[in-house]
Amino acid sequence: MISYLKYVKETYCSRLMLKMLALGFSSGFPFLLTFGTLTYWFKEAGLTLALIGSFSLVKIPYSLKWLWSPIIDNTKLPIISFLGRRRSWAVLIQILLFLSIFTMSCFNPAEKTSVMAFLAVFTAFLSASQDIVLDAYRVECFENEPQKQASGVAVFVLGYRLGLIYSGAGALYAASFYGWNTAYKIMACGIFIGLAAIIFSSEAVAYEYKKKKTELKEFFYTSVVDPFKDFMKHENWIWILFLIFTYHLSNAYFNPVINPFYDDMGFTKIEVANVMKLYGMIAAISGGIVGGLIINKIGLRKGLLYFVILQCFSTMLFSVQAIYGHNIPLFIVVVTVENFISGLATTALVAYISSLCNKLYTATQYSLLSSVMSVSRDVYCASSGIVAQAVGWKWFFIISGLLSFASIPCIIIVLFYSKKDKK
């Protein structure tokens, strides 16, 4: 027992892991401000459920970030380039993120729906760009200690979850007391955590930029074509893409309408915030840390398989909530189970994606693979509001839960019958 506690302490209690926590927070908190929290604001502003569900399309930049990731990966910024390749881009993007979120706080979505849609898309674009930088930086931080990659992912995901709680439960608290516009002003200040972490850090990997005289054609081949060709060397690479696309499908499908669901069940913003803050946070933290430890013990391929099966059933628990309606004890159980299992599954998937990246093309390849995951979350799930309206909440969550079973054949093919990609 003592040796196990020593192992946990040596693994998680370090300056590097604290940095991963802060960067995970910075990566996570903008997401709900263009998604779940925003839909809650829209619901109170009187927008229809179908329109709210379609608003998941504003997050399309997360699905397309691979298009501009080569630019971020290989372009030297003027003036602040002394910070390094990753840090200079991170600082610029984080400053723009603050300005974008703060600007959202200046409008009423009922009166300026199109303006809010534009700002939400722009914020999502900046958030996706930040993910390109921070994901690459995270992977590179463990280049010399690859055995700690899963643990680093667990801490990064923990920070990401804390960011979601800040912009989820934290925003609901602030909106309850001060209104939505002030809440978004407070949310914009969350960027300073990641900004401080970047400023007081150093570059993980030294990098020499291509000379300016490099031709555009050469830049395209070395920065875009080569990373894609390198990824296609993986055995069963098409099945890898299917695995990533379907792995979080059940969780992703209900997310666009989860806050309207809480509202229809009669839960107040304070009740939702209390449960998400206390039970959701503890469960998410536990799930992320336990996920990293389990993967280190049983291996990544088994972890992926076990966790996706659990994720299917945790999604279906919401159908029980739909039957019993406003029931706080049941609500606590459902939120706790869903957050814990989601923490397990997210750690496994992010660790797997990280393991596929070649250090020569970290930003581009990670952006490509995570964009595949985003397509299911941001495009495919745009129909969730229409489906929920058509079949009712109980059957909607049953359907959502069944969706993740689609990833099981992919996991078996990629991880159990692949000679090169067994982890």
C-alpha positions as CSV (number, residue, x, y, z in Angstrom):
1,M,0.0,0.0,0.0
2,I,2.8,2.4,0.9
3,S,4.7,1.7,-2.3
4,Y,1.4,2.2,-4.3
5,L,0.9,5.6,-2.6
6,K,4.5,6.5,-3.4
7,Y,4.0,5.6,-7.0
8,V,0.9,7.8,-7.2
9,K,2.8,10.7,-5.5
10,E,5.7,10.4,-7.9
11,T,3.4,10.2,-10.9
12,Y,1.0,13.0,-10.2
13,C,2.8,15.4,-7.7
14,S,5.2,17.4,-9.9
15,R,5.5,20.8,-11.4
16,L,5.0,19.3,-14.9
17,M,1.6,17.8,-13.8
18,L,0.6,21.1,-12.3
19,K,1.3,22.7,-15.6
20,M,-0.8,20.0,-17.4
21,L,-3.7,20.8,-14.9
22,A,-3.6,24.5,-15.8
23,L,-3.3,24.0,-19.5
24,G,-6.2,21.4,-19.4
25,F,-8.3,24.0,-17.6
26,S,-7.5,26.6,-20.3
27,S,-8.4,24.1,-23.0
28,G,-11.6,23.1,-21.4
29,F,-13.4,26.2,-20.2
30,P,-14.2,27.9,-23.5
31,F,-16.1,24.9,-24.9
32,L,-19.3,25.2,-22.9
33,L,-19.4,28.9,-23.5
34,T,-20.2,28.1,-27.1
35,F,-22.2,25.0,-26.3
36,G,-24.0,23.8,-23.1
37,T,-23.9,27.0,-21.1
38,L,-24.9,29.0,-24.2
39,T,-27.8,26.7,-24.8
40,Y,-29.0,27.3,-21.3
41,W,-28.9,31.0,-21.9
42,F,-30.7,30.5,-25.2
43,K,-33.4,28.4,-23.6
44,E,-34.1,31.2,-21.1
45,A,-34.1,33.7,-23.9
46,G,-37.0,31.8,-25.5
47,L,-35.3,30.1,-28.5
48,T,-36.8,26.8,-29.7
49,L,-35.4,23.4,-28.9
50,A,-34.8,22.6,-32.6
51,L,-32.8,25.9,-33.0
52,I,-30.8,25.2,-29.8
53,G,-29.9,21.7,-31.1
54,S,-28.8,23.1,-34.4
55,F,-26.5,25.5,-32.6
56,S,-24.0,22.6,-32.1
57,L,-23.0,23.5,-35.7
58,V,-21.2,26.6,-34.4
59,K,-18.5,24.2,-33.1
60,I,-17.6,23.1,-36.6
61,P,-14.1,24.7,-36.2
62,Y,-13.3,21.9,-33.8
63,S,-13.9,19.4,-36.6
64,L,-11.9,21.4,-39.2
65,K,-9.0,22.5,-37.1
66,W,-6.7,20.1,-39.0
67,L,-7.0,22.5,-42.0
68,W,-5.0,25.3,-40.3
69,S,-3.0,23.2,-37.9
70,P,0.0,23.1,-40.3
71,I,0.1,26.9,-40.3
72,I,0.2,27.0,-36.5
73,D,2.8,24.1,-36.5
74,N,5.2,25.8,-38.9
75,T,4.7,29.5,-39.0
76,K,6.8,31.9,-36.9
77,L,4.9,34.7,-35.3
78,P,6.5,38.2,-35.4
79,I,7.4,40.2,-32.2
80,I,6.6,37.4,-29.7
81,S,8.5,34.6,-31.5
82,F,11.1,34.7,-28.7
83,L,8.6,32.8,-26.6
84,G,9.0,29.7,-28.9
85,R,6.9,27.9,-31.4
86,R,4.1,26.7,-29.0
87,R,4.1,29.4,-26.4
88,S,4.0,32.3,-28.8
89,W,0.9,30.9,-30.6
90,A,-0.7,30.1,-27.2
91,V,-0.3,33.6,-25.9
92,L,-1.7,35.2,-29.0
93,I,-4.7,32.9,-29.1
94,Q,-5.5,33.2,-25.4
95,I,-5.6,37.0,-25.6
96,L,-8.0,36.8,-28.6
97,L,-10.1,34.3,-26.7
98,F,-10.5,36.7,-23.8
99,L,-11.6,39.5,-26.1
100,S,-14.1,37.2,-28.0
101,I,-15.8,35.8,-24.9
102,F,-16.0,39.3,-23.3
103,T,-17.6,40.6,-26.5
104,M,-20.3,37.8,-26.2
105,S,-21.3,39.2,-22.9
106,C,-22.3,42.5,-24.5
107,F,-25.3,41.1,-26.4
108,N,-28.8,39.6,-25.8
109,P,-29.2,36.3,-27.8
110,A,-32.9,36.9,-28.3
111,E,-32.3,40.2,-30.0
112,K,-28.9,39.5,-31.7
113,T,-29.1,35.8,-32.4
114,S,-27.0,36.1,-35.6
115,V,-24.4,38.2,-33.9
116,M,-24.2,35.7,-31.1
117,A,-23.9,32.9,-33.6
118,F,-20.9,34.6,-35.3
119,L,-19.2,35.3,-32.0
120,A,-19.8,31.7,-30.9
121,V,-18.2,30.4,-34.1
122,F,-15.3,32.8,-33.7
123,T,-14.8,31.7,-30.1
124,A,-15.0,28.1,-31.1
125,F,-12.3,28.8,-33.8
126,L,-10.0,30.3,-31.3
127,S,-10.7,27.5,-28.8
128,A,-10.0,24.9,-31.5
129,S,-6.7,26.7,-32.4
130,Q,-5.7,26.8,-28.7
131,D,-6.3,23.0,-28.6
132,I,-3.9,22.6,-31.6
133,V,-1.2,24.3,-29.6
134,L,-1.8,22.9,-26.2
135,D,-2.4,19.3,-27.3
136,A,0.9,19.4,-29.3
137,Y,2.7,21.0,-26.3
138,R,1.3,18.3,-23.9
139,V,2.5,15.4,-26.1
140,E,5.9,17.0,-26.5
141,C,6.3,17.5,-22.8
142,F,6.5,13.7,-22.4
143,E,8.7,12.9,-25.3
144,N,11.5,11.9,-22.9
145,E,9.2,10.1,-20.5
146,P,6.6,8.3,-22.8
147,Q,5.6,6.0,-19.9
148,K,4.1,9.0,-18.2
149,Q,2.0,10.0,-21.2
150,A,-1.2,8.3,-19.9
151,S,-0.8,10.0,-16.4
152,G,-0.2,13.3,-18.1
153,V,-3.3,12.8,-20.1
154,A,-5.3,12.0,-17.0
155,V,-4.1,15.3,-15.3
156,F,-4.8,17.3,-18.5
157,V,-8.3,15.8,-18.7
158,L,-8.8,16.6,-15.0
159,G,-7.9,20.2,-15.8
160,Y,-10.2,20.1,-18.8
161,R,-13.0,18.9,-16.6
162,L,-12.4,21.6,-14.0
163,G,-12.6,24.1,-16.9
164,L,-15.9,22.6,-17.9
165,I,-17.2,23.0,-14.3
166,Y,-16.0,26.6,-14.2
167,S,-17.9,27.5,-17.4
168,G,-20.8,25.1,-16.6
169,A,-21.7,25.2,-12.9
170,G,-19.7,28.4,-12.3
171,A,-21.5,30.2,-15.1
172,L,-24.9,29.0,-13.8
173,Y,-24.1,30.4,-10.3
174,A,-22.9,33.7,-11.8
175,A,-26.0,33.9,-14.1
176,S,-28.3,33.2,-11.2
177,F,-27.0,36.1,-9.1
178,Y,-25.8,38.6,-11.7
179,G,-27.4,37.7,-15.0
180,W,-26.0,36.1,-18.1
181,N,-24.1,39.1,-19.4
182,T,-22.1,39.5,-16.2
183,A,-21.5,35.8,-16.0
184,Y,-19.8,35.7,-19.4
185,K,-17.6,38.6,-18.4
186,I,-16.5,36.5,-15.4
187,M,-16.0,33.5,-17.6
188,A,-13.7,35.4,-19.9
189,C,-11.2,35.9,-17.0
190,G,-10.7,32.1,-16.9
191,I,-8.2,32.5,-19.7
192,F,-5.6,34.0,-17.3
193,I,-5.0,30.6,-15.7
194,G,-3.7,29.1,-18.9
195,L,-1.9,32.3,-19.9
196,A,0.0,32.3,-16.6
197,A,1.0,28.6,-17.1
198,I,2.3,29.4,-20.6
199,I,4.3,32.5,-19.6
200,F,6.0,30.8,-16.7
201,S,6.8,27.6,-18.7
202,S,9.5,26.8,-21.2
203,E,9.3,25.2,-24.6
204,A,9.2,21.4,-24.5
205,V,11.0,20.8,-27.8
206,A,13.5,23.0,-29.6
207,Y,12.4,23.7,-33.2
208,E,13.9,25.4,-36.2
209,Y,11.5,27.2,-38.6
210,K,11.7,26.7,-42.3
211,K,13.5,29.6,-44.0
212,K,11.3,32.3,-45.6
213,K,12.6,31.4,-49.1
214,T,10.9,28.0,-48.8
215,E,8.4,27.7,-51.6
216,L,4.7,27.3,-50.9
217,K,4.6,24.0,-52.7
218,E,7.4,22.6,-50.5
219,F,5.7,24.0,-47.4
220,F,2.5,22.3,-48.4
221,Y,4.1,18.9,-48.9
222,T,6.3,19.0,-45.7
223,S,3.6,20.5,-43.5
224,V,0.4,18.9,-44.8
225,V,1.0,16.0,-47.1
226,D,3.8,14.3,-45.2
227,P,1.9,14.2,-41.8
228,F,-1.0,12.6,-43.6
229,K,1.1,10.1,-45.4
230,D,2.9,9.3,-42.1
231,F,-0.4,8.6,-40.3
232,M,-1.5,6.3,-43.2
233,K,1.4,4.0,-42.4
234,H,-0.5,2.8,-39.4
235,E,-2.1,-0.6,-40.0
236,N,-5.9,-0.4,-40.3
237,W,-5.7,3.4,-40.3
238,I,-9.2,3.8,-41.7
239,W,-10.6,1.7,-38.8
240,I,-8.6,3.9,-36.4
241,L,-10.6,6.9,-37.8
242,F,-13.9,5.0,-37.3
243,L,-12.9,4.2,-33.8
244,I,-12.2,7.8,-32.9
245,F,-15.4,9.0,-34.6
246,T,-17.7,6.6,-32.7
247,Y,-16.0,6.3,-29.3
248,H,-17.7,9.2,-27.6
249,L,-20.8,9.2,-29.8
250,S,-23.3,8.4,-27.1
251,N,-22.1,11.1,-24.8
252,A,-21.7,13.6,-27.7
253,Y,-25.2,13.1,-29.0
254,F,-27.1,14.2,-25.9
255,N,-24.8,17.0,-25.0
256,P,-26.4,19.7,-27.2
257,V,-29.7,19.3,-25.4
258,I,-28.7,18.3,-21.9
259,N,-29.3,21.7,-20.3
260,P,-32.7,22.1,-21.9
261,F,-33.4,18.6,-20.5
262,Y,-32.5,19.7,-17.0
263,D,-34.8,22.7,-17.5
264,D,-37.7,20.5,-18.7
265,M,-37.2,18.2,-15.6
266,G,-37.8,21.3,-13.4
267,F,-34.2,21.7,-12.1
268,T,-33.2,25.2,-11.3
269,K,-29.9,26.7,-12.4
270,I,-28.7,26.6,-8.7
271,E,-29.7,22.9,-8.4
272,V,-27.9,22.0,-11.6
273,A,-24.8,24.0,-10.5
274,N,-24.7,22.5,-7.0
275,V,-24.8,18.9,-8.3
276,M,-22.3,19.5,-11.2
277,K,-20.0,21.4,-8.9
278,L,-19.8,18.9,-6.0
279,Y,-20.7,15.5,-7.3
280,G,-19.8,16.0,-11.0
281,M,-16.4,17.5,-10.1
282,I,-15.5,14.8,-7.7
283,A,-16.6,12.1,-10.1
284,A,-14.7,13.7,-13.0
285,I,-11.5,14.1,-11.0
286,S,-11.8,10.5,-9.8
287,G,-12.6,9.1,-13.3
288,G,-9.6,10.9,-14.9
289,I,-7.1,9.8,-12.3
290,V,-8.4,6.3,-11.9
291,G,-8.5,6.0,-15.7
292,G,-4.8,6.8,-15.9
293,L,-4.0,4.2,-13.2
294,I,-6.2,1.5,-14.8
295,I,-4.7,2.0,-18.2
296,N,-1.2,1.7,-16.7
297,K,-2.3,-1.5,-15.1
298,I,-4.3,-3.4,-17.8
299,G,-3.1,-1.6,-20.9
300,L,-4.7,0.9,-23.3
301,R,-6.6,-1.5,-25.6
302,K,-8.5,-3.2,-22.8
303,G,-9.2,0.1,-21.2
304,L,-10.7,1.5,-24.4
305,L,-13.0,-1.6,-24.7
306,Y,-14.2,-1.7,-21.1
307,F,-14.7,2.1,-20.8
308,V,-16.8,2.4,-24.0
309,I,-19.2,-0.3,-22.8
310,L,-19.6,1.4,-19.5
311,Q,-20.2,4.7,-21.3
312,C,-23.1,3.3,-23.2
313,F,-25.0,2.4,-20.0
314,S,-24.1,5.6,-18.2
315,T,-25.8,7.5,-21.0
316,M,-28.9,5.4,-20.6
317,L,-29.2,6.3,-17.0
318,F,-30.6,9.7,-18.1
319,S,-33.7,7.9,-19.4
320,V,-34.4,6.9,-15.8
321,Q,-34.2,10.5,-14.8
322,A,-36.6,11.3,-17.6
323,I,-39.1,8.9,-16.1
324,Y,-38.9,10.2,-12.5
325,G,-38.4,13.9,-13.4
326,H,-37.4,16.3,-10.7
327,N,-35.7,13.9,-8.3
328,I,-32.5,15.3,-6.7
329,P,-31.1,12.1,-5.2
330,L,-31.5,10.3,-8.6
331,F,-30.0,13.3,-10.3
332,I,-26.9,13.1,-8.1
333,V,-26.5,9.4,-8.9
334,V,-26.9,9.9,-12.7
335,V,-24.5,12.9,-12.8
336,T,-21.9,11.2,-10.7
337,V,-21.9,7.9,-12.7
338,E,-21.9,9.7,-16.0
339,N,-19.0,12.1,-15.1
340,F,-16.9,9.3,-13.6
341,I,-17.3,7.0,-16.6
342,S,-16.8,9.8,-19.0
343,G,-13.6,10.6,-17.2
344,L,-12.4,7.0,-17.7
345,A,-13.3,7.0,-21.4
346,T,-11.8,10.4,-22.2
347,T,-8.5,9.5,-20.6
348,A,-8.3,6.3,-22.6
349,L,-9.2,7.9,-25.9
350,V,-6.9,10.9,-25.5
351,A,-4.0,8.6,-24.5
352,Y,-4.6,6.4,-27.6
353,I,-4.7,9.4,-29.9
354,S,-1.5,10.7,-28.4
355,S,0.2,7.4,-28.9
356,L,-0.5,7.6,-32.6
357,C,1.3,10.9,-33.2
358,N,4.7,11.1,-34.8
359,K,6.8,13.8,-32.9
360,L,7.7,15.3,-36.3
361,Y,4.1,16.2,-37.0
362,T,2.6,16.4,-33.5
363,A,0.2,19.4,-33.9
364,T,-1.0,18.4,-37.4
365,Q,-1.6,14.7,-36.7
366,Y,-3.2,15.3,-33.3
367,S,-5.5,18.0,-34.8
368,L,-6.5,15.6,-37.6
369,L,-7.4,12.8,-35.2
370,S,-9.2,14.9,-32.6
371,S,-11.1,16.6,-35.4
372,V,-12.5,13.2,-36.4
373,M,-13.8,13.0,-32.8
374,S,-15.2,16.5,-33.1
375,V,-17.2,15.7,-36.3
376,S,-19.4,13.3,-34.3
377,R,-19.8,15.9,-31.5
378,D,-20.4,19.0,-33.6
379,V,-21.9,17.9,-36.9
380,Y,-23.6,14.5,-36.6
381,C,-25.2,15.6,-33.3
382,A,-26.9,18.7,-34.7
383,S,-30.0,16.5,-35.2
384,S,-30.2,15.7,-31.4
385,G,-32.8,18.4,-30.7
386,I,-35.1,17.2,-33.5
387,V,-34.8,13.6,-32.3
388,A,-35.5,14.5,-28.7
389,Q,-38.5,16.5,-29.8
390,A,-39.8,13.6,-31.9
391,V,-39.3,10.6,-29.5
392,G,-39.3,12.2,-26.0
393,W,-36.5,12.3,-23.5
394,K,-36.7,8.6,-22.3
395,W,-36.2,7.1,-25.7
396,F,-33.8,9.8,-26.8
397,F,-31.3,8.8,-24.1
398,I,-31.7,5.1,-24.9
399,I,-31.0,5.8,-28.5
400,S,-28.0,7.9,-27.5
401,G,-26.6,5.1,-25.3
402,L,-26.8,2.6,-28.1
403,L,-24.7,4.7,-30.5
404,S,-21.4,4.0,-28.8
405,F,-21.7,0.2,-29.4
406,A,-20.7,1.1,-33.0
407,S,-17.1,1.6,-31.8
408,I,-16.7,-1.9,-30.4
409,P,-16.0,-3.6,-33.8
410,C,-13.5,-0.9,-34.5
411,I,-11.7,-1.4,-31.2
412,I,-11.5,-5.1,-31.8
413,I,-10.1,-4.8,-35.3
414,V,-7.6,-2.0,-34.5
415,L,-6.4,-3.0,-31.1
416,F,-6.7,-6.8,-31.1
417,Y,-5.9,-7.7,-34.7
418,S,-3.3,-5.1,-35.6
419,K,0.4,-6.0,-35.4
420,K,1.8,-2.5,-35.3
421,D,-0.7,-0.6,-33.1
422,K,-1.1,-2.8,-30.1
423,K,-0.6,-0.7,-27.0
